[in-house]
Amino acid sequence: MRSIDLNGLTWRKSSYSNPDGGACLEVAEAVPSLTPVRDSKDTTRTPLLLSTAAWAAFVGGVRRGALPG
């Protein structure tokens, strides 16, 4: 398994996050072929590392309203 250094990444809040500070995701886009995703309320937890294809599919599902609630 390869090691990925996530220190120093620039995180941005997802535009689909709750504006009231509830369900908030942050993403970083500086890792080739991966999209790190974390909970903005607990940034000390290890981020999820999604393939760029998996992240694109997730965002597409959100846009279409196709994800289970």
C-alpha positions in Angstrom: 0.0 0.0 0.0 1.4 3.4 -0.9 1.7 6.2 1.7 -0.1 9.5 0.9 1.0 12.7 2.7 -2.1 14.7 3.4 -0.3 17.4 5.4 -0.5 20.8 3.9 -3.5 20.2 1.7 -5.9 23.1 1.1 -9.4 22.0 2.0 -12.6 23.7 0.8 -16.1 23.2 2.0 -18.3 21.4 -0.5 -20.9 23.6 -2.1 -23.5 20.9 -1.2 -22.7 21.3 2.5 -25.3 22.6 4.9 -24.8 26.4 5.2 -25.9 26.3 8.8 -22.8 24.3 9.9 -24.6 21.0 10.1 -23.6 18.3 7.6 -20.4 19.7 6.1 -17.9 18.0 3.8 -14.6 19.4 2.9 -12.6 18.2 -0.1 -9.0 18.6 -1.3 -8.1 18.3 -4.9 -4.3 18.3 -4.9 -3.8 14.5 -4.8 -3.5 12.9 -8.2 -6.2 10.4 -9.0 -7.8 10.7 -5.5 -10.2 13.1 -3.8 -9.7 13.3 0.0 -13.0 14.0 1.8 -13.4 14.9 5.5 -16.0 16.1 8.0 -15.4 19.8 8.6 -16.7 19.5 12.2 -13.9 17.0 13.1 -10.9 17.6 11.0 -8.7 15.4 13.2 -10.3 12.3 11.8 -8.6 10.5 8.9 -10.2 11.6 5.6 -11.8 9.2 3.2 -9.8 8.8 0.0 -12.1 8.4 -3.0 -11.0 7.8 -6.5 -11.7 10.7 -8.8 -14.3 8.5 -10.6 -16.0 7.6 -7.3 -16.2 11.3 -6.2 -17.6 12.3 -9.6 -20.2 9.6 -9.4 -21.1 10.7 -5.9 -21.4 14.4 -6.9 -23.4 13.4 -9.9 -25.8 11.4 -7.7 -26.2 14.4 -5.4 -27.0 16.7 -8.4 -29.6 14.3 -9.7 -31.1 13.7 -6.2 -30.5 10.0 -6.7 -28.8 9.2 -3.4 -30.7 7.5 -0.6 -31.6 9.9 2.2 
